[in-house]
C-alpha cells in the first residue's frame, strides 16, 4: 500500500497543536496524549483551546472537527500510522447512507442534536447510527472515528457545511422533513 501524496498547504495549526491532535487521532485520551508529549493535561487542553480559537471552531466538542481539519489540510503527512492510504475502500467498510451522514456531521463538529435535526430523525435514532458507526470502525471516540474514516477513504476532502443557524448538506437524497 502506498501513502497518498497530498500537497501541503499553509499551516494554520502550530506543530504542538498538530502533535496533540495526532494523539487524539490515534484514539488516545487526554492523559495519554499528555504523557506521550511530556506535557501536562492542562497544556494539552490549552493547545486544543487555542487551535479551536485559531480556526474559529465554536463547538462544545471540537476534537472531531479539529482532526478533520488536520486531515483536510495535510497536517498529518509524515506520520505513518495516521496516513491516508491510496487504495479503494473495501466493500465491508462502505457505510450505509445514514452512518455516512452521521460521520460527516461528526467530522464537521456538529452535535448529535444538530445531526438528528438535519437528518430529520429523532436524536435516539441518530445516536443508534453513531453507535453502529463506532462499532464498525472499532472505536468509542468521535475524533478517532474521524481519523479512521479518513484512513479508510470514507471521508474525502469535503468543504465544511455552510453554517447559518443550521448546517446544510447532511440530509440523504430523498429524505423528507
C-alpha positions in Angstrom: 0.0 0.0 0.0 1.2 3.5 -0.7 0.6 6.6 1.1 -1.4 9.2 -0.9 0.8 12.1 -1.7 -1.0 15.3 -0.8 0.4 18.7 -1.3 0.9 20.5 1.9 -1.0 23.8 2.4 -0.3 26.8 4.5 -0.4 25.5 8.1 -2.9 27.1 10.3 -2.0 25.0 13.3 1.2 25.0 15.3 3.5 22.0 15.4 2.5 21.5 19.1 -1.2 21.6 18.2 -0.7 19.1 15.4 1.1 16.8 17.9 -1.8 17.0 20.3 -4.3 16.3 17.5 -2.2 13.4 16.3 -2.6 11.8 19.8 -6.3 12.3 19.7 -6.4 10.9 16.1 -4.8 7.8 17.4 -7.7 7.4 19.8 -5.8 8.4 22.9 -7.4 10.1 25.9 -6.0 13.4 27.1 -3.8 11.9 29.8 -2.1 9.6 27.3 -1.6 12.4 24.9 0.0 14.5 27.7 2.3 11.6 28.7 3.4 10.9 25.1 4.2 14.6 24.6 5.7 15.1 28.1 3.3 17.9 28.9 0.5 18.3 31.4 -3.1 17.5 30.6 -3.8 21.2 31.2 -1.3 22.1 28.5 -3.0 19.6 26.1 -6.3 21.2 26.7 -4.7 24.6 26.2 -3.4 23.6 22.8 -6.9 22.3 21.8 -8.5 25.6 23.0 -6.0 27.7 21.1 -6.4 25.6 17.9 -10.2 26.0 18.1 -9.8 29.7 18.5 -7.3 29.9 15.7 -9.6 28.1 13.3 -12.8 29.7 14.5 -14.4 26.4 15.6 -17.2 27.1 18.1 -18.3 23.7 19.1 -18.7 22.3 22.6 -16.8 19.2 21.5 -14.3 20.4 18.9 -11.9 17.5 18.7 -13.6 15.6 15.7 -13.7 18.9 13.7 -10.0 19.6 14.6 -8.9 16.1 13.5 -10.9 16.5 10.3 -9.3 19.9 9.7 -5.8 18.4 10.2 -6.5 15.7 7.6 -8.1 18.2 5.2 -5.0 20.4 5.4 -2.5 17.5 5.3 -1.2 18.2 8.8 -0.6 14.5 9.5 1.6 13.9 6.4 4.7 12.2 7.6 3.0 10.4 10.5 2.8 6.8 9.1 0.2 5.4 11.4 -2.2 8.3 10.5 -1.6 8.1 6.8 -4.4 8.1 4.3 -3.8 5.0 2.2 -4.1 5.1 -1.5 -6.4 2.2 -2.1 -10.1 1.7 -2.7 -12.3 1.3 0.4 -13.1 -2.3 0.9 -16.8 -3.0 0.4 -17.2 -4.2 4.1 -16.1 -0.7 5.1 -18.5 1.2 2.9 -21.1 2.9 5.1 -24.9 2.8 4.9 -26.2 6.3 4.0 -27.3 7.3 7.5 -24.0 6.2 9.1 -22.2 8.2 6.4 -24.3 11.3 7.0 -23.7 11.0 10.8 -20.0 10.6 10.1 -19.9 13.8 8.0 -21.8 15.7 10.7 -19.4 14.4 13.4 -16.4 15.3 11.2 -17.7 18.9 10.9 -18.2 19.2 14.6 -22.0 19.1 14.7 -23.8 18.0 17.9 -25.9 14.9 17.8 -29.0 17.1 18.2 -27.9 19.1 15.0 -27.2 15.9 13.1 -30.6 14.4 14.1 -32.3 17.6 13.1 -30.5 17.7 9.7 -31.4 14.1 9.0 -35.0 14.6 10.1 -34.9 11.8 12.7 -35.1 11.6 16.5 -31.9 12.0 18.4 -32.1 8.4 19.6 -32.1 7.2 16.0 -29.1 9.4 15.2 -27.3 8.0 18.3 -28.0 4.5 17.2 -26.4 5.2 13.8 -23.5 6.8 15.7 -23.1 3.7 17.9 -23.2 1.4 14.9 -20.7 3.6 13.1 -18.3 3.5 16.0 -18.7 -0.3 16.3 -18.0 -0.7 12.6 -14.8 1.5 12.9 -13.7 -0.2 16.2 -13.6 2.9 18.4 -15.6 4.7 21.0 -14.2 8.2 20.4 -15.5 10.6 17.8 -12.1 12.1 17.0 -10.7 8.6 16.5 -13.7 7.7 14.3 -12.9 10.7 12.1 -9.2 9.7 11.8 -10.1 6.0 11.0 -12.6 7.1 8.4 -10.0 9.3 6.7 -7.5 6.4 6.7 -10.1 4.1 5.2 -11.0 6.6 2.5 -14.5 7.1 3.9 -14.1 10.9 4.3 -13.0 12.5 1.1 -11.8 16.1 1.2 -15.0 18.0 1.7 -15.6 21.6 2.4 -17.3 22.3 5.7 -21.1 22.6 5.5 -22.4 26.1 5.1 -23.1 27.4 8.6 -26.0 29.6 9.3 -28.4 28.6 12.1 -28.1 25.1 10.7 -25.7 23.2 8.6 -26.8 22.1 5.1 -26.0 19.0 3.0 -26.5 16.3 5.6 -29.9 15.1 4.5 -29.6 11.9 2.4 -31.1 12.2 -1.1 -34.9 11.6 -1.0 -35.2 12.3 2.7 -38.2 14.4 3.7 -38.5 16.6 6.6 
